[in-house]
Amino acid sequence: MKYWDIFVNGYTGYAKYLMNDIINPSWNSYFYWLIIVSTFFLILEVVIPWRKGQPVNRKDFWMDGFYMFFNFFLFSLVIYNAASDVIVNLFNDGIKAVAGFNLQQSNPLNSMPYWLILLVGFFVRDFVQWWIHRLLHKSETLWEFHKVHHSVEEMGFAAHLRYHWMENVVYRTLEYIPLALLGIGLYDFFVIHIFTLAWGHFNHSNISVSGRITGGILGGLIGIVLANGLLEVTVFESASLFTKWGIFFGSIAVGSLVLGPVMRKLFNSPEMHIWHHSYELPEDRRTGINFGLTLAVWDYLFGTAYIPHDGRDIRLGFPGVEEFPEDFAKQNLHGFGK
């Protein structure tokens, strides 16, 4: 009954968490962070659109909005959260039975500072996700599910969250096991996920900003970490309020000047990701290009980066998208049988 109890507790626990998240907003309320981040990019698409002729209420805008809440809340409530707890415990128990030790209790992150736990968690998750994303394009079976995401014909921030529910099963199972075994907890995962959520919205949004702006934003985030002593460096922990503000604005300047010129090589961007959704792919790369979710560096390291020119107005989708189901129910039944 152990795994059944884990399943039930995971289900009821998540239901209570979600209800409390909505009724009692706090700084770690994922429900409201999703709304805030989405509203922010919606405003940017209105104020500084990249494709000026594309309407804000683009094709399938409202359906993509529903996908946001279905994939991130309803699906998790129905099965994923509880099922993932069972899978992780089964995997860890299997390791203990074969190798004789507990990976969750023996991992080196237990004794590391919080900022390093987040950094390791972020890189491990993004690297695993890169390979999963590539698998979704390589496998003919998984590609049928992934077609839902690529059925977007007018790109906007909410397209980030249009994907088949089976992708939740594939992504979350394969990414959550290594994170859980590393000891990445729910709150750690929340912090990482909010950052990657915002960057995913950015990659799909109808805006274009220079690397110096995104470099400055990243520098500002690093400045917040430094100014609040999260790196556990004594000189920052004892700094005055004036000094902390200086650290923050100085980090923005350094990020813009130093990271700015290389941001589009390090991180994904709308200019890079638009090519991932291109209707026409290069002859020698029929299984896809630009697989990065947050980081672009994996594509440059493994030779899958492809940005031949400004792709602002390229056709999106895939051959056959004209006949692909257009309503939510049929899209989420696609991929099963014929």
Secondary structure, DSSP 4 states (H G I P E B T S, - for coil): -HHHHHHHHHHHHHHHHHHHHHHS--TT-HHHHHHHHHHHHHHHHHHS-SSTTS-SS-TTHHHHHHHHHIIIIIHIIIIIHHHHHHHHHHHHHHHHHHHSS-HHHH-GGGGS-HHHHHHHHHHHHHHHHHHHHHHHHH-HHHHHHHHHHHT-SS--GGGGG---HHHHHHHHHHHHHHHHHHT--HHHHHHHHHHHHHHHHHHHSS----HHHHHHHHHHHHHHHHHTTTT--HHHHT--HHHHHHHHHHHHHHIIIIIGGGHHHHB--HHHHHHHTBSS--GGGTT-S---SSBSHHHHHTT-----S--TT--BS-TTGGGS--SHHHHHHTTS--
